[in-house]
Amino acid sequence: MWIGAAMLAGIVLGRLIPTLNRTLNHVQVAGTSLPIAIGLLVMMYPVLAKVRYGEVGVVAADRRLLVSSLILNWLVGPLVMFALAWIFLGDLPAYRTGLILIGLARCIAMVLIWNDLACGDATAAAVLVAVNSIFQIVAYAGLGYFYLEVLPRLLGLSVANIHVSMWMIARSVLIFLGVPLVAGYLTRRVGERTRGRTWYEGRFLPWIGPFALYGLLFTVVVLFALQGDTITHRPLDVVRVALPLLAYFAIMWSGSFALGVGLRLPYARTATLAFTAAGNNFELAIAVAIGTFGVTSGQALAGVVGPLIEVPALVALVYVAQWARRRFYADGRVQ
């Protein structure tokens, strides 16, 4: 209800104040509007402060989880988005390219919120997000070249030229993951050393916990305010881009959750596997689209539509995860 209200409020603000878009975009951080950047940092900090960093090694030792996540994120996800982009947007090359850029940008931000709402494993999510961040820096540019130029040529399809700066990717990861990660880690270390784990997890975390949702709601309001004009004036374009995105979220989440059940992972880690595979780093995809094709390009519009669809879609999947927990799990383990 609150997220829906935030979406509506953003659209109304964007329509009532025509200059709001320019004002919000006046100052940017890593190619992202400053208010959105602030919202993302506030949103991620409480979740990363919740992580028990001493247990990271235990999670990293779970090869089933790590290998499955790497395959889903860097082989299956981009390929599924490539296929959907060509199936749904074969006649719209700009939107198709923007969608492929989204598929290559694996999630490092909002996935922590969806995972937290679904009662996933916060430590496992932090580990998988960190792994995705490293792969993103190393692999994004190369995968962009492969999926936009090499693979289409091999299949006899049209190609799209793209140049992606490695620093652009690294900067996005360092700011939107690095800053809240360091803050969360230091908060836990200092809090546990000075007051003990009982106080930290029983008093401090419940106090800062709501700020994650406040940050999410603020981000949603700003995001929809920035794009309110586009949503109301180009609704058919939004629908065309939304359809393959909805299919992508459904395919990736359900397939990943089924894989977790098949591997007999505990519910918390299965939920984490599903949400980290289904989410995308739209901030990076938008920054790349704007930097390469321009702020008014179809590629940039496709990137902007992404989070507008992701928010309600993954909120819905939080409820699906809770249903699946009751259906397939008992005491956190596969029945």
C-alpha angles and dihedrals in degrees: 000000000000094000090049090050090049091052092050092046091052093051092048092049091049091052097043095047109044093184094052093092093056092044095051092047095046093095119037137187116206090341092309126112110263094236090052091047090052091047092051093050093048090046095052101041099074092046093051091044086059094058116107097224092189088068096053091098091056091053092045089054091060097097094181091061097042097044092045091050094049093049093046095045102041105027110022101033099053091042093051092049091047091053094046092047091056094042096050102026104030090129095046108064097177095053090041091055092047090052092051090051088055092051091055095051107082118205121268102157127031093032088077089061095047090046091050093049090050091051092246125161106284094195093049090048091053091050094048092046090051091050090048090050093055092047090046093058093046102037111028098086093044093047090048090056091046098049097038100040116008102042095043090052091050089052094044093249131134118273135223122211116226137174117195123189114226089212091056090058095042092048092052092049094045093051103038097037106018099053098050091038093057091042092050093047094049092045092055094044094049094040095051093044095049103035106012133246094279092059093039096052097031101044113010101044094049088051097052095033097087091056088073090063092041088055091048093050092047091050092050092050092050093043093053092042089056092052102032092108093051093048094051098039101040104033095147091055090050090051092049091054094040096059098064090041091055090048090049095052092047094048097044097043098044093042092049093046090049089050090052091051090048091051088049093235116167114266094254093056093041090055090047091050091050097047096043089051095047099044126084137202097243092170090064094042091051092047092050093046093050094044093049105033105018137261094275095046126119088239090060092047091053089051091051093049088055100076091038087064097034095059099059093032096054093040086058090048089055087064091045089053091053090050091049090050090058092042102046106019138064118190089349095305131103111268 
